[in-house]
Amino acid sequence: MSSVFSIALSSLQAESDAINTTGNNLANMNTDGFKGSDVDFKDLFSQSLGSLSNSQTGLGVSVPINNQNFTQGALQSSTAPLSAAIQGNGFFVVNSASNQQLFTRDGNFTQNSAGVLQTQTGEDVQGWMVSANGTINTSGPTGDIVLPAGTTLPPTATQNFSITANLDPQAASGATTNTFSAPVQVVDSLGNTHNLTITFTQSATSPNTWSYDVTIPGGDLTGGAAGTQQSLLAAPGTVTFNSNGTLSTAGGTAPVAVNINGLADGAANMSMKWGLFDSSGTGQLTDYAQTSSLASSTQDGSQPAQLNSVAIQTGGQVVATYSNGQQTIEAQLAMAAIQNPTSLQSVGNNNFAASTLTASPAVGAPQTGGRGQILGGSLESSNVDMATQFTNLIVYQSAYQASSRVISTANNIDQDLMQLIH
């Protein structure tokens, strides 16, 4: 009869441990990125009461095994700019204060006083910073991500500009000249703007041919006279249109060189290119029978700007947005692919550490090598299902009560036996 008590006690211990696991799952239902555990029961080896296999009696149940469940949690939107969620396989890579490499699915990140991207509990998020030439080497070693704070984006001088416009081919008769002027604003190396004027003049003998000139106010140049316009071209150029009103490529598609020398504000001389054709070879000017008009103008210069915000974008890129609307990529978050994630050890704070059974983590960029996608402005919820956990509680409680009845029954039998002896 002694084995009955040990069998029942093993059950009480196992069911108690299972209830603890279920309670922990329910306690973390609102923990971002939490992965619940499933309880796996194993029986103890049997003892044989005879030579026949049907006479074997078990010795109870062993301590249950908790298996981490790494199924995808629900994704929810977040207004925090530094929040991110993983859709699919993989983990964020973080370093603890002792420089231990850890892994997490909790993307509720923040920024410390030194600008380092961290988890809410102080682990440093790992990734790759942008290089001086604006590229990110995701094949190199990872490191801490340091976010810009209170920085000013320096000005960028205009190097290329273009306009989209229509030139009315209906030339006026007599001495009236058919002309059209379009403004273009460019930025110098100091961040000051200059208003250029592109003037088109239709040929009196060839209606589909126009000459052009690019000018700048004389007051913008050293020694220039205010109220005048000074040409920036060595000589006026010409454009010719096809019979269907499109810009002819007979003269080539190379951009027009426009140079500004001797700016009065002390900025560096400017060497710009005016693109008459876009990247696909389509002309930016047309010669349709409509009123001459400017549709749009573009240029690649920018004025100095203040940092407005830093956010994690979908794809895991950390992007800074400035007051002039310009955005710059600052860093790329790293992800780790682990072939056997159930071998990871939970170390608290939503973090996991590799165990001796864990396959070597493969760290790389999102959506490569079997790694999932990083979604900016999102968080992954706990994957704990309340209905399943409450059902498990009922089952474990019933098993606990049944085992306790086994003990009381065995005790009654022992009491009856003692009464027979006396």
DRENFI-884433 format. One record per residue (C-alpha): residue number from 1; residue in three letters; chain; x, y, z. Coordinates in Angstrom, 1 decimal. Example, Ala and Ser with C-alpha at 12.3 -4.5 7.8 and 13.67 -1.06 7.14 Angstrom:
<sites>
[site 1 ala A [12.3 -4.5 7.8]]
[site 2 ser A [13.7 -1.1 7.1]]
</sites>
This chain:
<sites>
[site 1 met A [0.0 0.0 0.0]]
[site 2 ser A [3.0 2.3 0.5]]
[site 3 ser A [3.3 2.8 -3.3]]
[site 4 val A [-0.2 4.1 -3.5]]
[site 5 phe A [0.7 7.1 -1.3]]
[site 6 ser A [3.8 7.8 -3.4]]
[site 7 ile A [1.9 7.5 -6.7]]
[site 8 ala A [-0.9 9.8 -5.5]]
[site 9 leu A [1.7 12.3 -4.0]]
[site 10 ser A [3.5 12.4 -7.4]]
[site 11 ser A [0.3 13.2 -9.0]]
[site 12 leu A [-0.5 16.0 -6.5]]
[site 13 gln A [3.0 17.5 -7.2]]
[site 14 ala A [2.6 17.2 -10.9]]
[site 15 glu A [-0.8 18.8 -11.1]]
[site 16 ser A [0.3 21.5 -8.7]]
[site 17 asp A [3.2 22.3 -11.0]]
[site 18 ala A [0.8 22.3 -14.0]]
[site 19 ile A [-1.5 24.7 -12.2]]
[site 20 asn A [1.5 27.0 -11.5]]
[site 21 thr A [2.4 27.0 -15.2]]
[site 22 thr A [-1.2 27.8 -16.2]]
[site 23 gly A [-1.3 30.6 -13.6]]
[site 24 asn A [2.0 32.0 -15.0]]
[site 25 asn A [0.5 31.9 -18.5]]
[site 26 leu A [-2.6 33.8 -17.4]]
[site 27 ala A [-0.6 36.3 -15.4]]
[site 28 asn A [1.3 37.2 -18.6]]
[site 29 met A [-1.7 37.5 -21.0]]
[site 30 asn A [-1.0 41.2 -21.4]]
[site 31 thr A [2.8 40.9 -21.6]]
[site 32 asp A [4.1 42.0 -25.0]]
[site 33 gly A [5.7 39.2 -26.9]]
[site 34 phe A [5.1 36.7 -24.1]]
[site 35 lys A [5.2 33.0 -25.2]]
[site 36 gly A [3.1 30.7 -23.1]]
[site 37 ser A [4.2 27.2 -21.9]]
[site 38 asp A [2.5 23.9 -22.6]]
[site 39 val A [2.6 21.2 -19.9]]
[site 40 asp A [3.8 17.7 -20.9]]
[site 41 phe A [3.2 14.9 -18.4]]
[site 42 lys A [5.4 11.7 -18.4]]
[site 43 asp A [4.7 8.5 -16.4]]
[site 44 leu A [7.3 6.9 -14.2]]
[site 45 phe A [8.6 3.5 -15.2]]
[site 46 ser A [6.4 0.5 -14.2]]
[site 47 gln A [7.3 -2.4 -12.0]]
[site 48 ser A [6.3 -5.9 -12.9]]
[site 49 leu A [4.3 -8.0 -10.4]]
[site 50 gly A [4.7 -11.1 -12.5]]
[site 51 ser A [5.9 -12.5 -15.8]]
[site 52 leu A [2.9 -11.3 -17.7]]
[site 53 ser A [3.0 -7.8 -19.2]]
[site 54 asn A [-0.6 -7.1 -18.1]]
[site 55 ser A [0.4 -7.3 -14.5]]
[site 56 gln A [2.7 -4.2 -14.6]]
[site 57 thr A [1.8 -1.4 -12.2]]
[site 58 gly A [3.0 2.2 -12.7]]
[site 59 leu A [4.8 4.3 -10.2]]
[site 60 gly A [3.0 7.5 -10.8]]
[site 61 val A [3.9 10.6 -12.8]]
[site 62 ser A [7.1 12.5 -13.1]]
[site 63 val A [7.6 16.2 -12.7]]
[site 64 pro A [5.9 17.7 -15.8]]
[site 65 ile A [8.0 19.3 -18.6]]
[site 66 asn A [7.2 22.9 -19.6]]
[site 67 asn A [7.5 23.4 -23.4]]
[site 68 gln A [7.6 27.0 -24.5]]
[site 69 asn A [5.1 27.7 -27.2]]
[site 70 phe A [6.5 30.0 -29.9]]
[site 71 thr A [3.4 30.4 -32.1]]
[site 72 gln A [2.7 33.8 -33.4]]
[site 73 gly A [0.9 36.3 -31.1]]
[site 74 ala A [-1.7 38.7 -32.4]]
[site 75 leu A [-0.3 41.9 -33.9]]
[site 76 gln A [-1.6 45.2 -32.7]]
[site 77 ser A [-0.9 48.8 -33.8]]
[site 78 ser A [1.1 51.1 -31.5]]
[site 79 thr A [1.5 54.9 -31.5]]
[site 80 ala A [5.0 54.6 -30.0]]
[site 81 pro A [7.5 55.5 -32.8]]
[site 82 leu A [10.1 53.0 -31.5]]
[site 83 ser A [7.8 50.0 -31.2]]
[site 84 ala A [8.2 47.1 -33.6]]
[site 85 ala A [6.8 43.6 -33.9]]
[site 86 ile A [8.1 40.4 -35.7]]
[site 87 gln A [5.7 38.7 -38.1]]
[site 88 gly A [7.0 35.2 -38.6]]
[site 89 asn A [10.1 33.4 -37.3]]
[site 90 gly A [13.0 35.0 -35.5]]
[site 91 phe A [13.9 37.2 -32.5]]
[site 92 phe A [15.2 40.7 -31.8]]
[site 93 val A [18.8 40.5 -30.6]]
[site 94 val A [19.7 42.4 -27.4]]
[site 95 asn A [22.7 42.6 -25.1]]
[site 96 ser A [22.4 42.6 -21.3]]
[site 97 ala A [24.3 44.9 -19.0]]
[site 98 ser A [26.9 42.1 -18.6]]
[site 99 asn A [27.2 41.9 -22.4]]
[site 100 gln A [25.3 38.6 -22.6]]
[site 101 gln A [23.5 38.0 -25.9]]
[site 102 leu A [19.8 37.6 -25.4]]
[site 103 phe A [16.8 37.2 -27.6]]
[site 104 thr A [13.3 38.7 -27.4]]
[site 105 arg A [10.0 39.0 -29.2]]
[site 106 asp A [9.1 42.1 -27.2]]
[site 107 gly A [9.6 45.2 -29.5]]
[site 108 asn A [8.4 47.8 -27.1]]
[site 109 phe A [11.7 49.8 -27.3]]
[site 110 thr A [12.8 53.1 -25.8]]
[site 111 gln A [15.8 55.4 -25.9]]
[site 112 asn A [18.1 56.1 -23.0]]
[site 113 ser A [19.8 59.4 -22.1]]
[site 114 ala A [22.8 58.5 -24.3]]
[site 115 gly A [20.5 57.9 -27.3]]
[site 116 val A [21.0 54.1 -27.2]]
[site 117 leu A [18.0 52.0 -28.4]]
[site 118 gln A [17.0 49.7 -25.5]]
[site 119 thr A [14.2 47.4 -24.2]]
[site 120 gln A [12.1 48.7 -21.4]]
[site 121 thr A [14.3 46.8 -18.9]]
[site 122 gly A [17.6 48.3 -20.2]]
[site 123 glu A [19.0 45.7 -22.6]]
[site 124 asp A [20.7 47.2 -25.7]]
[site 125 val A [19.0 46.5 -29.0]]
[site 126 gln A [21.5 45.2 -31.6]]
[site 127 gly A [21.8 46.1 -35.3]]
[site 128 trp A [23.9 48.0 -37.8]]
[site 129 met A [24.5 51.7 -38.0]]
[site 130 val A [24.6 53.6 -41.3]]
[site 131 ser A [28.1 54.2 -42.6]]
[site 132 ala A [29.6 57.6 -43.6]]
[site 133 asn A [28.7 56.9 -47.3]]
[site 134 gly A [25.1 56.2 -46.4]]
[site 135 thr A [25.1 52.4 -46.7]]
[site 136 ile A [24.4 49.6 -44.1]]
[site 137 asn A [26.5 46.5 -44.1]]
[site 138 thr A [24.2 43.8 -42.7]]
[site 139 ser A [27.0 41.2 -43.2]]
[site 140 gly A [29.2 42.8 -40.6]]
[site 141 pro A [29.1 42.5 -36.8]]
[site 142 thr A [26.2 44.0 -34.9]]
[site 143 gly A [26.4 46.7 -32.3]]
[site 144 asp A [24.4 49.1 -30.3]]
[site 145 ile A [22.0 51.4 -32.1]]
[site 146 val A [22.6 55.0 -31.2]]
[site 147 leu A [19.7 57.3 -32.2]]
[site 148 pro A [20.3 61.0 -33.2]]
[site 149 ala A [19.0 63.6 -30.7]]
[site 150 gly A [18.6 67.3 -31.2]]
[site 151 thr A [20.7 67.2 -34.4]]
[site 152 thr A [20.5 69.7 -37.3]]
[site 153 leu A [20.6 68.4 -40.8]]
[site 154 pro A [23.2 70.4 -42.8]]
[site 155 pro A [22.1 72.0 -46.1]]
[site 156 thr A [22.7 70.2 -49.4]]
[site 157 ala A [23.5 72.3 -52.4]]
[site 158 thr A [21.3 71.7 -55.5]]
[site 159 gln A [23.0 69.5 -58.1]]
[site 160 asn A [20.1 68.6 -60.3]]
[site 161 phe A [16.8 70.3 -61.2]]
[site 162 ser A [14.1 69.9 -63.8]]
[site 163 ile A [10.7 71.4 -64.7]]
[site 164 thr A [7.6 69.9 -66.4]]
[site 165 ala A [6.0 72.5 -68.7]]
[site 166 asn A [4.0 72.9 -71.8]]
[site 167 leu A [5.0 75.5 -74.5]]
[site 168 asp A [2.1 76.8 -76.6]]
[site 169 pro A [3.2 76.3 -80.3]]
[site 170 gln A [0.7 78.9 -81.7]]
[site 171 ala A [3.1 81.8 -82.4]]
[site 172 ala A [1.7 85.3 -82.4]]
[site 173 ser A [1.8 87.2 -85.7]]
[site 174 gly A [3.6 90.5 -86.3]]
[site 175 ala A [6.3 91.8 -84.0]]
[site 176 thr A [4.9 90.1 -80.9]]
[site 177 thr A [7.3 87.3 -79.6]]
[site 178 asn A [5.9 84.1 -78.1]]
[site 179 thr A [7.8 83.7 -74.8]]
[site 180 phe A [7.2 81.8 -71.5]]
[site 181 ser A [9.1 82.0 -68.2]]
[site 182 ala A [9.2 79.4 -65.5]]
[site 183 pro A [10.7 79.9 -62.0]]
[site 184 val A [13.0 77.4 -60.3]]
[site 185 gln A [14.3 77.7 -56.7]]
[site 186 val A [17.7 76.2 -55.9]]
[site 187 val A [19.7 75.9 -52.7]]
[site 188 asp A [23.3 76.8 -52.2]]
[site 189 ser A [25.9 75.3 -49.9]]
[site 190 leu A [24.9 77.6 -47.0]]
[site 191 gly A [21.3 76.7 -47.3]]
[site 192 asn A [20.2 80.0 -48.9]]
[site 193 thr A [17.7 79.8 -51.8]]
[site 194 his A [18.0 81.5 -55.2]]
[site 195 asn A [15.2 82.0 -57.7]]
[site 196 leu A [16.3 81.1 -61.2]]
[site 197 thr A [14.2 81.9 -64.2]]
[site 198 ile A [14.1 79.8 -67.3]]
[site 199 thr A [12.8 81.8 -70.3]]
[site 200 phe A [11.7 80.1 -73.5]]
[site 201 thr A [11.4 82.1 -76.8]]
[site 202 gln A [9.7 80.5 -79.9]]
[site 203 ser A [11.5 80.8 -83.2]]
[site 204 ala A [9.8 83.1 -85.7]]
[site 205 thr A [10.7 80.8 -88.6]]
[site 206 ser A [10.3 77.3 -87.0]]
[site 207 pro A [7.3 77.2 -84.6]]
[site 208 asn A [8.4 73.8 -83.1]]
[site 209 thr A [11.8 75.2 -82.1]]
[site 210 trp A [12.3 77.3 -78.9]]
[site 211 ser A [15.4 78.9 -77.5]]
[site 212 tyr A [16.0 79.0 -73.8]]
[site 213 asp A [18.1 80.9 -71.2]]
[site 214 val A [18.5 80.4 -67.4]]
[site 215 thr A [19.1 83.6 -65.4]]
[site 216 ile A [19.6 84.6 -61.8]]
[site 217 pro A [18.9 88.0 -60.1]]
[site 218 gly A [22.0 90.2 -60.3]]
[site 219 gly A [21.7 91.0 -56.6]]
[site 220 asp A [22.5 87.3 -55.8]]
[site 221 leu A [26.0 87.7 -57.3]]
[site 222 thr A [29.0 89.5 -56.2]]
[site 223 gly A [29.2 92.8 -58.1]]
[site 224 gly A [25.8 92.1 -59.7]]
[site 225 ala A [23.2 94.9 -60.0]]
[site 226 ala A [19.9 94.6 -58.1]]
[site 227 gly A [16.9 94.5 -60.3]]
[site 228 thr A [18.7 92.8 -63.2]]
[site 229 gln A [18.9 89.2 -64.5]]
[site 230 gln A [22.2 87.6 -65.3]]
[site 231 ser A [22.5 84.6 -67.6]]
[site 232 leu A [24.0 81.4 -66.2]]
[site 233 leu A [24.6 79.8 -69.6]]
[site 234 ala A [27.6 80.2 -71.8]]
[site 235 ala A [25.1 80.7 -74.7]]
[site 236 pro A [21.4 80.2 -75.0]]
[site 237 gly A [20.3 76.7 -76.1]]
[site 238 thr A [17.4 75.4 -78.2]]
[site 239 val A [14.9 72.6 -77.9]]
[site 240 thr A [13.0 71.1 -80.8]]
[site 241 phe A [9.7 69.3 -80.7]]
[site 242 asn A [8.3 66.4 -82.8]]
[site 243 ser A [5.2 66.8 -84.9]]
[site 244 asn A [3.2 65.1 -82.0]]
[site 245 gly A [4.3 67.7 -79.5]]
[site 246 thr A [6.9 65.6 -77.7]]
[site 247 leu A [10.5 66.7 -77.1]]
[site 248 ser A [12.9 65.6 -79.8]]
[site 249 thr A [16.0 63.7 -78.9]]
[site 250 ala A [17.8 64.8 -82.1]]
[site 251 gly A [20.0 67.0 -80.0]]
[site 252 gly A [20.7 64.3 -77.5]]
[site 253 thr A [19.4 63.7 -74.0]]
[site 254 ala A [22.3 65.0 -71.9]]
[site 255 pro A [21.3 67.5 -69.2]]
[site 256 val A [22.1 71.2 -69.6]]
[site 257 ala A [25.0 72.5 -67.5]]
[site 258 val A [24.0 75.5 -65.3]]
[site 259 asn A [26.8 77.1 -63.2]]
[site 260 ile A [26.6 79.9 -60.6]]
[site 261 asn A [29.9 81.6 -59.7]]
[site 262 gly A [30.5 84.3 -57.2]]
[site 263 leu A [27.5 84.2 -55.0]]
[site 264 ala A [27.1 87.3 -52.8]]
[site 265 asp A [26.3 85.3 -49.6]]
[site 266 gly A [29.7 83.6 -49.7]]
[site 267 ala A [28.4 80.1 -50.6]]
[site 268 ala A [30.5 77.8 -52.8]]
[site 269 asn A [30.1 78.0 -56.6]]
[site 270 met A [27.3 75.8 -57.9]]
[site 271 ser A [27.5 73.3 -60.8]]
[site 272 met A [24.1 72.1 -61.6]]
[site 273 lys A [22.4 70.0 -64.3]]
[site 274 trp A [19.0 70.8 -65.8]]
[site 275 gly A [17.4 67.5 -66.9]]
[site 276 leu A [15.3 67.9 -70.0]]
[site 277 phe A [14.5 64.1 -70.0]]
[site 278 asp A [13.5 61.9 -67.1]]
[site 279 ser A [15.2 58.6 -66.3]]
[site 280 ser A [13.1 56.7 -68.8]]
[site 281 gly A [14.0 59.1 -71.6]]
[site 282 thr A [10.7 60.9 -71.7]]
[site 283 gly A [10.9 64.6 -72.4]]
[site 284 gln A [9.9 66.9 -69.6]]
[site 285 leu A [8.7 69.6 -72.0]]
[site 286 thr A [5.7 69.4 -74.4]]
[site 287 asp A [4.6 71.5 -77.3]]
[site 288 tyr A [0.8 71.0 -77.3]]
[site 289 ala A [-1.8 73.5 -78.4]]
[site 290 gln A [-2.6 74.6 -74.9]]
[site 291 thr A [-1.7 77.7 -72.9]]
[site 292 ser A [2.0 77.7 -71.9]]
[site 293 ser A [2.1 76.6 -68.3]]
[site 294 leu A [4.4 75.1 -65.6]]
[site 295 ala A [3.2 71.8 -64.1]]
[site 296 ser A [6.0 71.2 -61.6]]
[site 297 ser A [9.6 71.8 -60.7]]
[site 298 thr A [12.0 69.6 -58.7]]
[site 299 gln A [15.5 70.0 -57.3]]
[site 300 asp A [17.6 67.9 -55.1]]
[site 301 gly A [19.0 70.6 -52.7]]
[site 302 ser A [17.8 71.0 -49.1]]
[site 303 gln A [17.9 73.7 -46.5]]
[site 304 pro A [19.2 73.0 -42.9]]
[site 305 ala A [16.5 71.4 -40.8]]
[site 306 gln A [15.9 70.3 -37.2]]
[site 307 leu A [15.3 66.7 -36.1]]
[site 308 asn A [11.5 66.1 -35.5]]
[site 309 ser A [11.3 62.4 -34.8]]
[site 310 val A [13.0 59.0 -35.0]]
[site 311 ala A [10.9 55.9 -35.7]]
[site 312 ile A [11.3 52.3 -36.6]]
[site 313 gln A [9.8 51.6 -40.1]]
[site 314 thr A [8.5 48.3 -41.5]]
[site 315 gly A [11.6 46.4 -42.5]]
[site 316 gly A [13.4 47.3 -39.3]]
[site 317 gln A [15.1 50.5 -40.5]]
[site 318 val A [15.5 53.3 -38.0]]
[site 319 val A [14.5 56.5 -39.8]]
[site 320 ala A [15.0 60.1 -38.7]]
[site 321 thr A [12.5 62.8 -40.0]]
[site 322 tyr A [13.5 66.4 -40.1]]
[site 323 ser A [11.5 69.7 -40.1]]
[site 324 asn A [11.9 70.1 -43.9]]
[site 325 gly A [10.3 66.7 -44.5]]
[site 326 gln A [13.5 65.0 -45.4]]
[site 327 gln A [14.1 61.5 -44.0]]
[site 328 thr A [17.4 59.8 -43.4]]
[site 329 ile A [18.1 56.1 -42.6]]
[site 330 glu A [20.1 55.8 -39.4]]
[site 331 ala A [20.3 52.1 -38.6]]
[site 332 gln A [18.9 48.6 -39.3]]
[site 333 leu A [17.6 46.3 -36.6]]
[site 334 ala A [19.1 42.8 -36.6]]
[site 335 met A [17.1 39.5 -36.3]]
[site 336 ala A [18.2 36.1 -35.1]]
[site 337 ala A [16.9 32.9 -36.7]]
[site 338 ile A [17.1 29.9 -34.3]]
[site 339 gln A [16.3 26.4 -35.6]]
[site 340 asn A [15.1 25.0 -32.3]]
[site 341 pro A [13.6 27.9 -30.3]]
[site 342 thr A [12.0 25.6 -27.7]]
[site 343 ser A [15.6 24.9 -26.4]]
[site 344 leu A [15.9 28.6 -25.3]]
[site 345 gln A [15.9 29.4 -21.6]]
[site 346 ser A [13.7 32.1 -20.3]]
[site 347 val A [15.7 34.6 -18.2]]
[site 348 gly A [13.0 37.0 -17.4]]
[site 349 asn A [12.1 40.5 -18.7]]
[site 350 asn A [10.7 38.8 -21.8]]
[site 351 asn A [14.2 37.7 -22.8]]
[site 352 phe A [15.6 34.3 -23.7]]
[site 353 ala A [19.2 33.0 -23.6]]
[site 354 ala A [20.7 30.2 -25.6]]
[site 355 ser A [21.2 26.9 -23.7]]
[site 356 thr A [23.6 24.1 -24.4]]
[site 357 leu A [21.0 22.5 -26.7]]
[site 358 thr A [20.3 25.6 -28.7]]
[site 359 ala A [21.5 25.7 -32.3]]
[site 360 ser A [23.8 28.5 -33.2]]
[site 361 pro A [21.7 31.7 -33.8]]
[site 362 ala A [22.0 33.1 -37.3]]
[site 363 val A [21.9 36.8 -37.1]]
[site 364 gly A [21.0 38.8 -40.2]]
[site 365 ala A [18.5 41.2 -41.8]]
[site 366 pro A [14.7 40.7 -41.7]]
[site 367 gln A [13.1 38.5 -44.5]]
[site 368 thr A [16.4 36.8 -45.2]]
[site 369 gly A [17.5 33.3 -44.3]]
[site 370 gly A [14.1 32.2 -43.0]]
[site 371 arg A [13.8 35.3 -40.7]]
[site 372 gly A [10.4 37.0 -40.6]]
[site 373 gln A [9.4 40.6 -41.2]]
[site 374 ile A [9.7 43.5 -38.8]]
[site 375 leu A [6.6 45.7 -38.7]]
[site 376 gly A [7.1 49.3 -37.5]]
[site 377 gly A [4.4 50.9 -35.3]]
[site 378 ser A [3.2 47.5 -34.0]]
[site 379 leu A [3.6 45.2 -31.1]]
[site 380 glu A [3.1 41.4 -30.7]]
[site 381 ser A [0.7 40.4 -28.0]]
[site 382 ser A [1.0 37.4 -25.8]]
[site 383 asn A [0.1 34.1 -27.5]]
[site 384 val A [-1.8 32.9 -24.4]]
[site 385 asp A [-5.4 31.8 -25.1]]
[site 386 met A [-7.6 32.4 -22.0]]
[site 387 ala A [-10.2 29.7 -23.0]]
[site 388 thr A [-7.5 27.1 -23.3]]
[site 389 gln A [-5.9 28.0 -20.0]]
[site 390 phe A [-9.2 27.9 -18.1]]
[site 391 thr A [-10.0 24.5 -19.6]]
[site 392 asn A [-6.6 23.3 -18.5]]
[site 393 leu A [-7.2 24.6 -15.0]]
[site 394 ile A [-10.4 22.6 -14.7]]
[site 395 val A [-8.6 19.4 -15.9]]
[site 396 tyr A [-5.7 19.9 -13.5]]
[site 397 gln A [-8.0 20.7 -10.6]]
[site 398 ser A [-10.0 17.5 -11.3]]
[site 399 ala A [-6.9 15.4 -11.5]]
[site 400 tyr A [-5.6 17.0 -8.2]]
[site 401 gln A [-8.9 16.2 -6.4]]
[site 402 ala A [-9.0 12.6 -7.8]]
[site 403 ser A [-5.4 12.0 -6.5]]
[site 404 ser A [-6.3 13.4 -3.1]]
[site 405 arg A [-9.2 10.9 -3.0]]
[site 406 val A [-6.7 8.1 -3.7]]
[site 407 ile A [-4.8 9.1 -0.6]]
[site 408 ser A [-7.9 9.3 1.6]]
[site 409 thr A [-9.1 5.9 0.2]]
[site 410 ala A [-5.7 4.3 0.9]]
[site 411 asn A [-5.7 5.8 4.4]]
[site 412 asn A [-9.2 4.3 5.1]]
[site 413 ile A [-7.9 0.9 3.9]]
[site 414 asp A [-5.0 1.2 6.2]]
[site 415 gln A [-7.2 2.1 9.1]]
[site 416 asp A [-9.5 -0.9 8.4]]
[site 417 leu A [-6.5 -3.1 8.3]]
[site 418 met A [-5.3 -1.8 11.7]]
[site 419 gln A [-8.7 -2.5 13.2]]
[site 420 leu A [-8.6 -6.1 12.0]]
[site 421 ile A [-5.2 -6.6 13.8]]
[site 422 his A [-6.6 -5.1 17.0]]
</sites>
